[in-house]
Amino acid sequence: MSYYGNGSHDDSQRVKLHTRRPHRKTKTGCLTCKRRKIKCDEAKPECHNCIKHSLNCEYAPPQPSFNIQTALSGNATATLNLFDLELLHHFCTSTAIELHDNPTMRTLWNTNVPKLGFEYDYVMHGILALSALHLAHSSPERKDSCITQSRLHHHAGLLKGTPALAAYSDEHASAIYIFSALTTLYNFATTRMSDDFVINPDAGIAEWIVLCRQSYGIVKIAQETLFNGPVGQLFRVGSNRAERQKEFNQGDFPGAKQLIDLSAHISEVTENERAREACTHAVSMLFNCYSVAAVLPPEHLASADVFGWPFRVTEDFLELLQESNQEAMVVLAFFAVIAKRLDRKWWLDGFGDHIMCMVYRLMDEEHISWIQWPIQAMDWKPDESSLPVSQYPTPMAE
């Protein structure tokens, strides 16, 4: 029992009360830990708690120490990355405007998305990476420096965004979705920089299809959160457009007969049941996309009118692409026709031709005859880089 003695003021006769063990308080921990009311280890640039939980680690900016002598001497300076500021300005005034023709969607991309970037650094990296690619496209004389900066931001975004995606929570759903969308646009815009982009049996399923389906997967698990969040208008406009597409004639459009004939031919000659069902289903889904994409003028065509197809094909079909299945690649060649109709969109310029080039290279002689209509519809002509592997010239012996 703790008590004071007989009233004497002699310290030797006083039994001290048990008191709380003193501890060091800090005001320099990260803002995220402060909001969560937990102790921060103050590691920089990211504390252990934020890394562990894949959170955005932010520290309050240091309070500037103002010295009048230094200020008067002109030596007090602040460093600005003018290139990144230019890229952000370019995104808001140009890149975002060209992503969509709908005024509501333009406002969302040039206002709401940058606001998410200020809160989530991986979103900002995605914004700057895409803006740099667009600037490289619109200002060819600056292409090299813009592409270098774009790659830096793309990789920086992946370092932060990939863990956030793996540790998904509804709280961050809007940021994760927009980052996934920006990454998809980045990969479309860099199509012609790598032959592995469309199909590479060693690398796996076509990356662009994986990215498209990844964004769609986020929508499926967080639909209500996304619809009610800062980018909700994006999904409402998309839903309205999908309803309007049902008004289009489903059987009278360029390519309808060719798709029907292709489905019948696959059913007739493909012995493997898995391949037959996956490919005929993919043709059926492509038929629906053609009914819109082959009818609307290119200037009124939205990327969603074409790229709804990758969301609807089966996992078996994607595996067939990975295996370089000839019938699956024939179907992909038919998709290239409507993808080419989006050439006016800078990030998709040449994407349809690139698909056809890659498919043609992996096609055997028998199945090349299956894709004559897509080749003619695209007015596409193979060059030396798109020769089928079987037709590569044999090196002469020295």
Residue pairs with C-beta under 8 A, 6 or more apart in sequence:
2 15
2 16
2 17
2 18
3 15
4 14
4 15
5 13
5 14
5 15
6 13
8 14
26 40
26 42
28 42
28 59
29 39
29 40
29 42
29 47
30 40
30 42
30 46
30 47
30 49
30 50
30 57
30 58
30 59
31 58
31 59
31 60
32 47
32 49
32 50
32 55
32 56
32 57
32 58
33 39
33 40
33 47
33 49
33 50
34 40
36 49
38 49
40 47
40 49
41 47
41 48
41 49
44 59
45 57
46 57
47 57
49 55
50 56
50 57
51 57
53 167
54 163
54 164
54 166
54 167
56 119
56 120
56 121
56 160
66 76
67 76
70 76
83 149
84 128
84 149
86 135
87 127
87 128
87 131
87 132
87 135
87 149
88 114
88 127
88 128
88 131
90 131
90 134
90 135
91 110
91 114
91 127
91 128
91 130
91 131
91 134
92 110
92 111
92 114
93 110
94 134
94 138
95 130
95 131
95 134
96 106
96 109
96 110
96 113
97 106
97 109
97 110
98 134
98 345
98 346
99 105
99 106
99 109
99 185
100 106
100 109
100 302
101 300
101 302
102 237
104 233
104 237
105 233
105 234
105 237
108 231
108 233
108 234
112 230
112 231
112 233
113 123
113 127
113 178
113 231
114 124
114 127
115 230
116 123
116 174
116 175
116 178
116 230
116 231
117 123
117 124
117 126
117 127
118 124
119 175
120 164
120 172
120 175
120 179
121 160
122 156
122 157
122 158
122 159
122 160
122 161
122 164
122 175
122 179
123 157
123 161
123 175
123 178
123 179
123 182
125 153
125 154
125 156
125 157
125 160
125 161
126 153
126 154
126 157
126 161
126 178
126 179
126 182
126 183
126 186
127 182
128 149
128 150
128 153
129 150
129 151
129 153
129 154
129 157
129 182
129 186
130 150
130 182
130 185
130 186
130 189
130 347
132 146
132 147
132 149
132 150
132 153
133 146
133 147
133 150
133 186
133 189
133 190
133 347
134 189
134 346
134 347
135 142
135 146
136 142
136 143
136 146
136 147
136 150
137 189
137 346
137 349
138 346
139 146
150 186
154 183
154 186
157 179
157 182
157 183
158 183
161 176
161 179
161 183
164 172
164 175
164 176
164 179
165 176
165 179
165 180
168 176
168 218
168 221
170 222
170 225
173 218
173 222
173 225
173 226
173 229
174 225
174 226
174 229
174 230
174 231
176 218
177 215
177 218
177 219
177 222
177 226
177 231
178 231
180 211
180 214
180 215
180 218
181 215
183 211
184 208
184 211
184 212
184 214
184 215
185 347
187 197
187 207
187 208
187 211
188 208
188 347
188 348
188 351
189 346
189 347
190 197
191 197
191 198
191 208
191 350
191 351
191 354
192 350
192 354
195 358
196 203
196 207
197 206
197 207
197 208
197 354
198 206
198 208
198 354
198 355
198 358
198 359
199 206
199 321
199 324
199 329
199 332
199 358
199 359
199 362
201 322
201 323
201 324
204 322
205 318
205 319
205 321
205 322
206 318
206 321
208 310
209 310
209 313
209 318
209 321
212 307
212 310
212 311
213 310
213 311
216 311
218 226
219 226
219 235
223 235
226 232
226 235
227 235
227 236
238 304
241 302
241 304
241 305
245 291
245 292
245 305
248 291
248 292
248 295
249 291
249 295
250 287
250 288
250 291
251 291
253 290
253 291
253 294
253 295
254 290
254 294
254 295
254 377
255 290
255 294
255 334
255 337
255 373
255 377
256 287
256 290
256 291
258 334
258 373
259 283
259 286
259 287
259 290
259 334
260 287
262 283
262 330
262 331
262 334
262 370
263 280
263 283
263 284
265 370
266 276
266 279
266 280
266 283
266 327
266 330
267 276
267 280
270 276
270 279
270 327
274 316
275 316
275 320
275 325
275 327
275 328
277 316
278 313
278 314
278 316
278 317
278 320
278 328
279 317
279 320
279 325
279 327
279 328
279 330
279 331
281 313
281 314
281 317
282 309
282 313
282 314
282 317
282 328
282 331
283 331
283 334
285 309
285 312
285 313
286 309
286 331
286 334
286 335
288 308
288 312
289 305
289 306
289 308
289 309
289 335
289 338
290 338
292 305
293 301
293 305
293 306
293 338
293 341
294 337
294 338
294 341
296 305
298 341
298 342
298 343
298 344
299 344
301 341
301 342
303 342
303 345
303 348
306 338
306 339
306 341
306 342
309 335
317 328
317 331
320 327
320 328
321 328
321 329
321 332
324 362
326 363
326 364
326 366
326 367
327 367
329 359
329 362
329 363
329 367
330 359
330 363
330 367
330 370
330 371
332 355
332 359
333 355
333 356
333 359
333 360
333 371
333 374
333 375
334 371
334 373
334 374
335 355
336 352
336 353
336 355
336 356
336 359
336 374
336 378
337 352
337 374
337 377
337 378
338 352
339 348
339 351
339 352
339 355
340 351
340 352
340 353
340 378
341 352
342 348
342 351
342 352
343 349
343 350
343 351
343 352
352 378
353 378
353 380
356 371
356 374
356 375
356 378
356 380
356 386
357 382
357 385
357 386
358 386
359 371
360 368
360 371
360 382
360 386
360 387
360 388
361 385
361 386
361 387
361 388
361 389
362 388
362 389
363 371
363 388
364 388
364 390
365 388
365 390
368 388
374 380
